[in-house]
């Protein structure tokens, strides 16, 4: 799995593209596809946790709205990879959607796909606020694995979300924005899987 993620990082780094503004007004008249996309993005985040846990042989459980790993004796490396798996999934999903949109800006971004990108932004906003110190939350798990504070980790996940929001909603977004977003995500994936 590490090899695949390192290869993805390499693919993400070199691309530069112009982004065009996605029009949010359509969500007023047709909110369902957008809301379905938001829900699909949240599900993809949780699937990321499930895939990494299953690949590493850990059992999955549910406590409230959180995925937990009952009776797991994890190394710090495994703990970081599992705790950040949802973030990794939302980074890769958002990057794939935005990269496709930036490559073909004449084709309107579907409300469903825009909702998936917005779920990444909304989840990150939740990490910055009410989920930052949640005992079963991703940031607390990442803090336990790395020894960094949840404030530091919240700040670390903020940049790609801000840049992706700009990529999604901005008009005439500079070429460096997609490159920095993708490069930051790629570097983040590399750090997580090399830890």
N, CA and C atoms as a LAMMPS dump frame, in Angstrom:
ITEM: TIMESTEP
0
ITEM: NUMBER OF ATOMS
585
ITEM: BOX BOUNDS ff ff ff
-5.0000000000000000e+02 5.0000000000000000e+02
-5.0000000000000000e+02 5.0000000000000000e+02
-5.0000000000000000e+02 5.0000000000000000e+02
ITEM: ATOMS id mol type element x y z
1 1 1 N 0.828 -1.185 0
2 1 2 C 0 0 0
3 1 3 C 0.876 1.254 0
4 2 1 N 1.987 1.201 0.724
5 2 2 C 2.87 2.372 0.76
6 2 3 C 3.393 2.708 -0.622
7 3 1 N 3.743 1.691 -1.402
8 3 2 C 4.267 1.917 -2.743
9 3 3 C 3.239 2.632 -3.604
10 4 1 N 1.986 2.205 -3.528
11 4 2 C 0.917 2.833 -4.307
12 4 3 C 0.757 4.299 -3.911
13 5 1 N 0.776 4.58 -2.623
14 5 2 C 0.615 5.963 -2.173
15 5 3 C 1.8 6.833 -2.568
16 6 1 N 3.001 6.283 -2.515
17 6 2 C 4.177 7.054 -2.937
18 6 3 C 4.09 7.36 -4.432
19 7 1 N 3.627 6.389 -5.236
20 7 2 C 3.451 6.625 -6.671
21 7 3 C 2.39 7.698 -6.911
22 8 1 N 1.308 7.665 -6.149
23 8 2 C 0.278 8.699 -6.272
24 8 3 C 0.843 10.073 -5.965
25 9 1 N 1.7 10.151 -4.954
26 9 2 C 2.33 11.429 -4.606
27 9 3 C 3.119 11.964 -5.79
28 10 1 N 3.86 11.107 -6.436
29 10 2 C 4.652 11.52 -7.586
30 10 3 C 3.801 11.998 -8.742
31 11 1 N 2.648 11.369 -8.934
32 11 2 C 1.741 11.774 -10.002
33 11 3 C 1.124 13.129 -9.686
34 12 1 N 0.827 13.376 -8.411
35 12 2 C 0.141 14.596 -8.012
36 12 3 C 1.032 15.829 -8.099
37 13 1 N 2.323 15.679 -7.919
38 13 2 C 3.199 16.848 -7.819
39 13 3 C 3.324 17.7 -9.084
40 14 1 N 3.525 17.12 -10.291
41 14 2 C 3.915 17.976 -11.391
42 14 3 C 2.805 18.753 -12.09
43 15 1 N 1.558 18.403 -11.907
44 15 2 C 0.507 19.004 -12.722
45 15 3 C 0.2 20.441 -12.312
46 16 1 N 0.024 21.264 -13.31
47 16 2 C -0.424 22.64 -13.112
48 16 3 C -1.666 22.846 -13.977
49 17 1 N -2.651 23.526 -13.457
50 17 2 C -3.869 23.729 -14.23
51 17 3 C -4.555 25.002 -13.777
52 18 1 N -5.33 25.583 -14.673
53 18 2 C -6.177 26.699 -14.291
54 18 3 C -7.479 26.148 -13.755
55 19 1 N -8.011 26.766 -12.746
56 19 2 C -9.304 26.371 -12.209
57 19 3 C -10.334 27.417 -12.59
58 20 1 N -11.54 26.982 -12.806
59 20 2 C -12.647 27.88 -13.091
60 20 3 C -13.639 27.796 -11.94
61 21 1 N -14.4 28.839 -11.753
62 21 2 C -15.339 28.891 -10.636
63 21 3 C -16.5 27.934 -10.842
64 22 1 N -16.793 27.159 -9.812
65 22 2 C -17.986 26.326 -9.79
66 22 3 C -19.129 27.223 -9.329
67 23 1 N -20.287 27.071 -9.94
68 23 2 C -21.428 27.926 -9.636
69 23 3 C -22.317 27.272 -8.584
70 24 1 N -22.335 27.846 -7.403
71 24 2 C -23.133 27.305 -6.295
72 24 3 C -24.624 27.568 -6.445
73 25 1 N -25.002 28.467 -7.334
74 25 2 C -26.414 28.841 -7.44
75 25 3 C -27.312 27.674 -7.8
76 26 1 N -26.789 26.7 -8.542
77 26 2 C -27.616 25.562 -8.937
78 26 3 C -28.054 24.724 -7.733
79 27 1 N -27.296 24.792 -6.652
80 27 2 C -27.68 24.014 -5.467
81 27 3 C -28.968 24.543 -4.84
82 28 1 N -29.307 25.789 -5.131
83 28 2 C -30.567 26.338 -4.604
84 28 3 C -31.779 25.696 -5.267
85 29 1 N -31.667 25.461 -6.552
86 29 2 C -32.807 24.884 -7.268
87 29 3 C -32.77 23.364 -7.299
88 30 1 N -31.571 22.788 -7.203
89 30 2 C -31.407 21.33 -7.227
90 30 3 C -30.451 20.922 -6.109
91 31 1 N -30.891 20.972 -4.852
92 31 2 C -29.968 20.686 -3.75
93 31 3 C -29.65 19.197 -3.574
94 32 1 N -30.512 18.308 -4.033
95 32 2 C -30.332 16.882 -3.753
96 32 3 C -29.015 16.312 -4.287
97 33 1 N -28.634 16.544 -5.552
98 33 2 C -27.351 15.992 -6.011
99 33 3 C -26.155 16.504 -5.195
100 34 1 N -26.198 17.767 -4.829
101 34 2 C -25.114 18.336 -4.019
102 34 3 C -25.062 17.66 -2.651
103 35 1 N -26.209 17.517 -2.002
104 35 2 C -26.257 16.879 -0.687
105 35 3 C -25.855 15.407 -0.764
106 36 1 N -26.233 14.736 -1.838
107 36 2 C -25.779 13.348 -2.043
108 36 3 C -24.26 13.293 -2.16
109 37 1 N -23.685 14.267 -2.844
110 37 2 C -22.229 14.337 -2.971
111 37 3 C -21.547 14.568 -1.631
112 38 1 N -22.127 15.447 -0.815
113 38 2 C -21.571 15.683 0.518
114 38 3 C -21.598 14.391 1.327
115 39 1 N -22.736 13.698 1.295
116 39 2 C -22.857 12.433 2.024
117 39 3 C -21.866 11.394 1.484
118 40 1 N -21.721 11.323 0.164
119 40 2 C -20.77 10.373 -0.434
120 40 3 C -19.34 10.696 -0.014
121 41 1 N -19.016 11.974 0.114
122 41 2 C -17.681 12.354 0.561
123 41 3 C -17.417 11.927 1.994
124 42 1 N -18.429 12.048 2.846
125 42 2 C -18.293 11.613 4.236
126 42 3 C -18.134 10.098 4.294
127 43 1 N -18.912 9.389 3.48
128 43 2 C -18.796 7.926 3.427
129 43 3 C -17.41 7.527 2.921
130 44 1 N -16.899 8.229 1.911
131 44 2 C -15.554 7.931 1.388
132 44 3 C -14.499 8.131 2.473
133 45 1 N -14.664 9.156 3.289
134 45 2 C -13.749 9.397 4.406
135 45 3 C -13.731 8.181 5.339
136 46 1 N -14.905 7.696 5.691
137 46 2 C -14.996 6.547 6.599
138 46 3 C -14.51 5.256 5.928
139 47 1 N -14.762 5.108 4.642
140 47 2 C -14.251 3.945 3.904
141 47 3 C -12.73 3.94 3.925
142 48 1 N -12.124 5.123 3.857
143 48 2 C -10.665 5.209 3.951
144 48 3 C -10.155 4.565 5.224
145 49 1 N -10.817 4.864 6.354
146 49 2 C -10.44 4.223 7.618
147 49 3 C -10.601 2.708 7.522
148 50 1 N -11.734 2.282 6.972
149 50 2 C -12.009 0.851 6.877
150 50 3 C -11.019 0.107 5.999
151 51 1 N -10.65 0.701 4.876
152 51 2 C -9.704 0.039 3.964
153 51 3 C -8.33 -0.133 4.596
154 52 1 N -7.847 0.918 5.241
155 52 2 C -6.521 0.836 5.859
156 52 3 C -6.548 -0.144 7.025
157 53 1 N -7.594 -0.09 7.836
158 53 2 C -7.698 -1.016 8.97
159 53 3 C -7.75 -2.46 8.498
160 54 1 N -8.552 -2.719 7.477
161 54 2 C -8.67 -4.079 6.943
162 54 3 C -7.346 -4.542 6.342
163 55 1 N -6.683 -3.669 5.601
164 55 2 C -5.396 -4.021 4.992
165 55 3 C -4.343 -4.34 6.047
166 56 1 N -4.45 -3.713 7.204
167 56 2 C -3.481 -3.944 8.28
168 56 3 C -3.929 -5.029 9.253
169 57 1 N -5.125 -5.588 9.033
170 57 2 C -5.593 -6.692 9.866
171 57 3 C -6.242 -6.298 11.182
172 58 1 N -6.685 -5.051 11.311
173 58 2 C -7.347 -4.608 12.537
174 58 3 C -8.848 -4.79 12.423
175 59 1 N -9.481 -5.126 13.542
176 59 2 C -10.936 -5.217 13.596
177 59 3 C -11.524 -3.817 13.659
178 60 1 N -12.709 -3.663 13.077
179 60 2 C -13.418 -2.39 13.099
180 60 3 C -14.603 -2.468 14.039
181 61 1 N -14.895 -1.359 14.678
182 61 2 C -16.079 -1.23 15.503
183 61 3 C -16.646 0.161 15.326
184 62 1 N -17.823 0.366 15.875
185 62 2 C -18.463 1.678 15.798
186 62 3 C -18.845 2.096 17.204
187 63 1 N -18.478 3.32 17.559
188 63 2 C -18.87 3.91 18.833
189 63 3 C -19.464 5.276 18.515
190 64 1 N -20.78 5.406 18.703
191 64 2 C -21.453 6.633 18.296
192 64 3 C -21.361 6.762 16.792
193 65 1 N -20.783 7.85 16.318
194 65 2 C -20.583 8.05 14.882
195 65 3 C -19.128 7.813 14.469
196 66 1 N -18.335 7.257 15.377
197 66 2 C -16.901 7.065 15.124
198 66 3 C -16.582 5.607 14.828
199 67 1 N -15.643 5.407 13.92
200 67 2 C -15.075 4.078 13.696
201 67 3 C -13.955 3.917 14.715
202 68 1 N -13.957 2.785 15.408
203 68 2 C -12.924 2.493 16.402
204 68 3 C -12.31 1.137 16.083
205 69 1 N -11.197 0.862 16.713
206 69 2 C -10.45 -0.38 16.491
207 69 3 C -10.34 -1.083 17.834
208 70 1 N -11.34 -1.916 18.175
209 70 2 C -11.379 -2.508 19.523
210 70 3 C -10.164 -3.38 19.822
211 71 1 N -9.613 -3.19 21.009
212 71 2 C -8.503 -3.999 21.516
213 71 3 C -7.292 -4.011 20.589
214 72 1 N -7.106 -2.961 19.805
215 72 2 C -5.973 -2.912 18.88
216 72 3 C -4.724 -2.442 19.619
217 73 1 N -3.655 -3.198 19.461
218 73 2 C -2.341 -2.802 19.974
219 73 3 C -1.542 -2.34 18.755
220 74 1 N -1.568 -1.038 18.516
221 74 2 C -0.972 -0.481 17.297
222 74 3 C 0.39 0.127 17.564
223 75 1 N 1.235 0.028 16.561
224 75 2 C 2.477 0.791 16.586
225 75 3 C 2.114 2.264 16.33
226 76 1 N 3.041 3.155 16.608
227 76 2 C 2.785 4.573 16.338
228 76 3 C 2.543 4.803 14.846
229 77 1 N 3.273 4.087 14.018
230 77 2 C 3.119 4.207 12.573
231 77 3 C 1.721 3.771 12.136
232 78 1 N 1.29 2.59 12.595
233 78 2 C -0.052 2.116 12.257
234 78 3 C -1.118 3.062 12.78
235 79 1 N -0.913 3.574 13.992
236 79 2 C -1.888 4.489 14.588
237 79 3 C -2.043 5.744 13.726
238 80 1 N -0.934 6.297 13.258
239 80 2 C -0.997 7.476 12.398
240 80 3 C -1.681 7.152 11.071
241 81 1 N -1.321 6.028 10.477
242 81 2 C -1.912 5.656 9.189
243 81 3 C -3.417 5.439 9.311
244 82 1 N -3.85 4.784 10.385
245 82 2 C -5.286 4.545 10.584
246 82 3 C -6.03 5.832 10.926
247 83 1 N -5.489 6.617 11.842
248 83 2 C -6.173 7.843 12.261
249 83 3 C -6.303 8.835 11.112
250 84 1 N -5.316 8.87 10.242
251 84 2 C -5.334 9.836 9.136
252 84 3 C -5.94 9.264 7.854
253 85 1 N -6.378 8.029 7.865
254 85 2 C -6.875 7.384 6.643
255 85 3 C -8.063 8.121 6.032
256 86 1 N -8.94 8.657 6.853
257 86 2 C -10.077 9.412 6.326
258 86 3 C -9.624 10.692 5.648
259 87 1 N -8.678 11.372 6.257
260 87 2 C -8.129 12.59 5.66
261 87 3 C -7.441 12.247 4.342
262 88 1 N -6.688 11.161 4.338
263 88 2 C -6.023 10.74 3.115
264 88 3 C -7.047 10.476 2.01
265 89 1 N -8.142 9.792 2.36
266 89 2 C -9.185 9.482 1.374
267 89 3 C -9.807 10.762 0.823
268 90 1 N -10.093 11.728 1.703
269 90 2 C -10.726 12.951 1.208
270 90 3 C -9.745 13.77 0.385
271 91 1 N -8.457 13.756 0.719
272 91 2 C -7.473 14.443 -0.113
273 91 3 C -7.411 13.842 -1.509
274 92 1 N -7.319 12.507 -1.577
275 92 2 C -7.214 11.852 -2.883
276 92 3 C -8.483 12.039 -3.708
277 93 1 N -9.645 11.915 -3.073
278 93 2 C -10.909 12.088 -3.787
279 93 3 C -11.053 13.514 -4.308
280 94 1 N -10.803 14.488 -3.464
281 94 2 C -10.911 15.889 -3.889
282 94 3 C -9.914 16.206 -4.996
283 95 1 N -8.713 15.68 -4.855
284 95 2 C -7.695 15.938 -5.877
285 95 3 C -8.116 15.346 -7.216
286 96 1 N -8.641 14.126 -7.212
287 96 2 C -9.092 13.493 -8.459
288 96 3 C -10.211 14.307 -9.109
289 97 1 N -11.174 14.741 -8.305
290 97 2 C -12.302 15.513 -8.843
291 97 3 C -11.827 16.853 -9.376
292 98 1 N -11.045 17.58 -8.591
293 98 2 C -10.593 18.906 -9.017
294 98 3 C -9.638 18.821 -10.2
295 99 1 N -8.796 17.802 -10.204
296 99 2 C -7.861 17.632 -11.32
297 99 3 C -8.622 17.396 -12.628
298 100 1 N -9.661 16.557 -12.574
299 100 2 C -10.486 16.324 -13.764
300 100 3 C -11.203 17.58 -14.215
301 101 1 N -11.704 18.339 -13.27
302 101 2 C -12.417 19.583 -13.569
303 101 3 C -11.471 20.613 -14.176
304 102 1 N -10.285 20.726 -13.615
305 102 2 C -9.312 21.689 -14.12
306 102 3 C -8.796 21.304 -15.496
307 103 1 N -8.768 20.015 -15.79
308 103 2 C -8.312 19.566 -17.105
309 103 3 C -9.351 19.846 -18.187
310 104 1 N -10.626 19.89 -17.794
311 104 2 C -11.721 20.122 -18.748
312 104 3 C -12.675 21.176 -18.191
313 105 1 N -12.212 22.423 -18.041
314 105 2 C -13.043 23.44 -17.393
315 105 3 C -14.302 23.806 -18.174
316 106 1 N -14.332 23.504 -19.476
317 106 2 C -15.532 23.817 -20.254
318 106 3 C -16.709 22.934 -19.834
319 107 1 N -16.4 21.754 -19.297
320 107 2 C -17.448 20.864 -18.82
321 107 3 C -17.783 21.262 -17.387
322 108 1 N -19.032 21.567 -17.16
323 108 2 C -19.442 22.001 -15.826
324 108 3 C -19.229 20.881 -14.815
325 109 1 N -18.774 21.246 -13.628
326 109 2 C -18.609 20.281 -12.546
327 109 3 C -19.99 19.92 -12.025
328 110 1 N -20.256 18.636 -11.931
329 110 2 C -21.572 18.217 -11.45
330 110 3 C -21.762 18.636 -10
331 111 1 N -23 18.854 -9.625
332 111 2 C -23.321 19.218 -8.247
333 111 3 C -22.909 18.092 -7.303
334 112 1 N -23.035 16.858 -7.762
335 112 2 C -22.645 15.71 -6.943
336 112 3 C -21.151 15.756 -6.619
337 113 1 N -20.337 15.962 -7.627
338 113 2 C -18.884 16.017 -7.398
339 113 3 C -18.484 17.252 -6.591
340 114 1 N -19.154 18.352 -6.842
341 114 2 C -18.877 19.543 -6.038
342 114 3 C -19.206 19.268 -4.578
343 115 1 N -20.29 18.533 -4.324
344 115 2 C -20.649 18.159 -2.958
345 115 3 C -19.586 17.292 -2.31
346 116 1 N -18.968 16.413 -3.096
347 116 2 C -17.903 15.57 -2.552
348 116 3 C -16.699 16.414 -2.133
349 117 1 N -16.346 17.404 -2.942
350 117 2 C -15.238 18.283 -2.583
351 117 3 C -15.617 19.117 -1.354
352 118 1 N -16.844 19.607 -1.325
353 118 2 C -17.284 20.402 -0.18
354 118 3 C -17.307 19.571 1.104
355 119 1 N -17.527 18.267 0.996
356 119 2 C -17.486 17.43 2.2
357 119 3 C -16.08 17.443 2.792
358 120 1 N -15.063 17.426 1.938
359 120 2 C -13.666 17.522 2.397
360 120 3 C -13.463 18.834 3.157
361 121 1 N -13.992 19.908 2.627
362 121 2 C -13.851 21.212 3.261
363 121 3 C -14.629 21.255 4.574
364 122 1 N -15.836 20.685 4.575
365 122 2 C -16.66 20.673 5.785
366 122 3 C -16.05 19.799 6.877
367 123 1 N -15.51 18.638 6.505
368 123 2 C -14.873 17.766 7.486
369 123 3 C -13.672 18.477 8.101
370 124 1 N -12.899 19.159 7.269
371 124 2 C -11.753 19.901 7.782
372 124 3 C -12.211 21.001 8.732
373 125 1 N -13.284 21.688 8.39
374 125 2 C -13.822 22.721 9.286
375 125 3 C -14.243 22.103 10.616
376 126 1 N -14.811 20.908 10.572
377 126 2 C -15.195 20.226 11.812
378 126 3 C -13.958 19.891 12.646
379 127 1 N -12.849 19.498 11.985
380 127 2 C -11.603 19.218 12.704
381 127 3 C -11.075 20.464 13.402
382 128 1 N -11.322 21.612 12.819
383 128 2 C -10.83 22.864 13.399
384 128 3 C -11.676 23.326 14.574
385 129 1 N -12.87 22.772 14.7
386 129 2 C -13.795 23.255 15.729
387 129 3 C -14.184 22.121 16.682
388 130 1 N -15.365 21.586 16.525
389 130 2 C -15.912 20.676 17.532
390 130 3 C -15.32 19.274 17.512
391 131 1 N -14.651 18.848 16.449
392 131 2 C -14.038 17.513 16.435
393 131 3 C -12.552 17.525 16.784
394 132 1 N -12.002 18.696 16.992
395 132 2 C -10.554 18.805 17.202
396 132 3 C -10.071 17.967 18.386
397 133 1 N -10.815 17.98 19.471
398 133 2 C -10.393 17.257 20.676
399 133 3 C -11.329 16.104 21.03
400 134 1 N -12.098 15.634 20.05
401 134 2 C -13.004 14.505 20.304
402 134 3 C -12.157 13.261 20.598
403 135 1 N -12.431 12.547 21.692
404 135 2 C -11.565 11.431 22.086
405 135 3 C -11.445 10.314 21.047
406 136 1 N -12.469 10.115 20.226
407 136 2 C -12.402 9.098 19.172
408 136 3 C -12.113 9.72 17.808
409 137 1 N -11.76 10.993 17.795
410 137 2 C -11.549 11.702 16.539
411 137 3 C -10.198 11.436 15.91
412 138 1 N -10.133 11.754 14.64
413 138 2 C -8.915 11.526 13.862
414 138 3 C -7.736 12.339 14.378
415 139 1 N -7.982 13.598 14.726
416 139 2 C -6.867 14.436 15.18
417 139 3 C -6.297 13.955 16.507
418 140 1 N -7.157 13.484 17.397
419 140 2 C -6.656 12.95 18.671
420 140 3 C -5.822 11.695 18.403
421 141 1 N -6.283 10.827 17.507
422 141 2 C -5.506 9.641 17.143
423 141 3 C -4.167 10 16.528
424 142 1 N -4.176 11.007 15.648
425 142 2 C -2.924 11.452 15.039
426 142 3 C -2 12.079 16.084
427 143 1 N -2.58 12.798 17.038
428 143 2 C -1.779 13.406 18.116
429 143 3 C -1.159 12.328 18.993
430 144 1 N -1.921 11.292 19.308
431 144 2 C -1.389 10.188 20.11
432 144 3 C -0.235 9.499 19.392
433 145 1 N -0.342 9.371 18.07
434 145 2 C 0.693 8.687 17.294
435 145 3 C 1.958 9.528 17.138
436 146 1 N 1.792 10.824 17.004
437 146 2 C 2.94 11.676 16.68
438 146 3 C 3.49 12.485 17.845
439 147 1 N 2.675 12.709 18.871
440 147 2 C 3.088 13.579 19.96
441 147 3 C 2.849 15.051 19.674
442 148 1 N 2.308 15.367 18.497
443 148 2 C 1.968 16.75 18.16
444 148 3 C 0.626 17.11 18.788
445 149 1 N 0.373 18.381 18.975
446 149 2 C -0.903 18.811 19.54
447 149 3 C -1.997 18.753 18.473
448 150 1 N -3.241 18.659 18.934
449 150 2 C -4.352 18.679 17.981
450 150 3 C -4.438 20.04 17.291
451 151 1 N -4.008 21.107 17.955
452 151 2 C -3.981 22.423 17.31
453 151 3 C -3.014 22.425 16.131
454 152 1 N -1.836 21.85 16.329
455 152 2 C -0.843 21.77 15.251
456 152 3 C -1.368 20.933 14.097
457 153 1 N -1.981 19.807 14.413
458 153 2 C -2.504 18.925 13.362
459 153 3 C -3.688 19.557 12.633
460 154 1 N -4.54 20.286 13.363
461 154 2 C -5.65 20.991 12.727
462 154 3 C -5.12 22.023 11.739
463 155 1 N -4.079 22.733 12.137
464 155 2 C -3.465 23.707 11.234
465 155 3 C -2.865 23.013 10.014
466 156 1 N -2.312 21.814 10.207
467 156 2 C -1.696 21.075 9.096
468 156 3 C -2.716 20.636 8.05
469 157 1 N -3.942 20.31 8.472
470 157 2 C -4.95 19.874 7.495
471 157 3 C -5.72 21.056 6.898
472 158 1 N -5.495 22.25 7.425
473 158 2 C -6.233 23.424 6.962
474 158 3 C -5.827 23.866 5.553
475 159 1 N -4.534 23.918 5.253
476 159 2 C -4.068 24.48 3.981
477 159 3 C -4.695 23.808 2.755
478 160 1 N -4.681 22.476 2.634
479 160 2 C -5.277 21.902 1.429
480 160 3 C -6.775 22.184 1.307
481 161 1 N -7.47 22.261 2.431
482 161 2 C -8.901 22.563 2.374
483 161 3 C -9.145 23.984 1.871
484 162 1 N -8.351 24.932 2.362
485 162 2 C -8.49 26.32 1.918
486 162 3 C -8.174 26.435 0.429
487 163 1 N -7.084 25.802 0.01
488 163 2 C -6.711 25.859 -1.408
489 163 3 C -7.741 25.156 -2.283
490 164 1 N -8.286 24.046 -1.819
491 164 2 C -9.301 23.341 -2.607
492 164 3 C -10.596 24.132 -2.681
493 165 1 N -10.931 24.853 -1.634
494 165 2 C -12.105 25.729 -1.694
495 165 3 C -11.88 26.809 -2.75
496 166 1 N -10.692 27.368 -2.771
497 166 2 C -10.34 28.373 -3.777
498 166 3 C -10.411 27.762 -5.175
499 167 1 N -9.884 26.555 -5.322
500 167 2 C -9.911 25.881 -6.621
501 167 3 C -11.344 25.633 -7.079
502 168 1 N -12.214 25.303 -6.148
503 168 2 C -13.599 24.978 -6.477
504 168 3 C -14.423 26.217 -6.794
505 169 1 N -14.265 27.269 -6.005
506 169 2 C -15.171 28.413 -6.113
507 169 3 C -14.535 29.663 -6.712
508 170 1 N -13.235 29.679 -6.844
509 170 2 C -12.556 30.877 -7.323
510 170 3 C -12.627 31.05 -8.825
511 171 1 N -12.512 32.278 -9.237
512 171 2 C -12.48 32.593 -10.665
513 171 3 C -11.07 33.03 -11.011
514 172 1 N -10.536 32.516 -12.103
515 172 2 C -9.172 32.823 -12.525
516 172 3 C -8.159 32.521 -11.42
517 173 1 N -8.256 31.324 -10.882
518 173 2 C -7.349 30.879 -9.827
519 173 3 C -5.945 30.74 -10.426
520 174 1 N -4.931 31.284 -9.768
521 174 2 C -3.564 31.175 -10.294
522 174 3 C -3.114 29.711 -10.427
523 175 1 N -2.231 29.482 -11.369
524 175 2 C -1.758 28.128 -11.647
525 175 3 C -1.051 27.486 -10.457
526 176 1 N -0.47 28.287 -9.576
527 176 2 C 0.272 27.709 -8.459
528 176 3 C -0.653 27.075 -7.418
529 177 1 N -1.919 27.481 -7.375
530 177 2 C -2.817 26.992 -6.327
531 177 3 C -3.029 25.48 -6.43
532 178 1 N -3.404 24.934 -7.614
533 178 2 C -3.536 23.472 -7.695
534 178 3 C -2.216 22.749 -7.444
535 179 1 N -1.113 23.345 -7.891
536 179 2 C 0.185 22.705 -7.695
537 179 3 C 0.546 22.634 -6.217
538 180 1 N 0.322 23.72 -5.483
539 180 2 C 0.639 23.728 -4.055
540 180 3 C -0.287 22.772 -3.303
541 181 1 N -1.564 22.779 -3.649
542 181 2 C -2.508 21.879 -2.977
543 181 3 C -2.108 20.422 -3.187
544 182 1 N -1.873 20.058 -4.44
545 182 2 C -1.495 18.674 -4.744
546 182 3 C -0.145 18.328 -4.12
547 183 1 N 0.794 19.236 -4.185
548 183 2 C 2.113 18.976 -3.602
549 183 3 C 2.045 18.804 -2.095
550 184 1 N 1.237 19.618 -1.448
551 184 2 C 1.088 19.523 0.007
552 184 3 C 0.457 18.184 0.384
553 185 1 N -0.588 17.805 -0.352
554 185 2 C -1.237 16.51 -0.081
555 185 3 C -0.249 15.368 -0.321
556 186 1 N 0.478 15.442 -1.429
557 186 2 C 1.457 14.4 -1.727
558 186 3 C 2.526 14.299 -0.654
559 187 1 N 3.017 15.437 -0.203
560 187 2 C 4.019 15.438 0.869
561 187 3 C 3.417 14.89 2.157
562 188 1 N 2.165 15.263 2.442
563 188 2 C 1.494 14.745 3.636
564 188 3 C 1.348 13.239 3.599
565 189 1 N 0.943 12.708 2.446
566 189 2 C 0.826 11.247 2.298
567 189 3 C 2.191 10.576 2.492
568 190 1 N 3.216 11.169 1.906
569 190 2 C 4.561 10.597 2.037
570 190 3 C 5.018 10.585 3.485
571 191 1 N 4.764 11.667 4.221
572 191 2 C 5.156 11.736 5.637
573 191 3 C 4.399 10.685 6.438
574 192 1 N 3.107 10.568 6.203
575 192 2 C 2.279 9.608 6.955
576 192 3 C 2.779 8.189 6.733
577 193 1 N 3.03 7.819 5.495
578 193 2 C 3.388 6.429 5.195
579 193 3 C 4.864 6.135 5.394
580 194 1 N 5.672 7.148 5.62
581 194 2 C 7.087 6.918 5.935
582 194 3 C 7.35 7.025 7.426
583 195 1 N 6.337 7.366 8.208
584 195 2 C 6.496 7.611 9.639
585 195 3 C 6.91 6.354 10.385
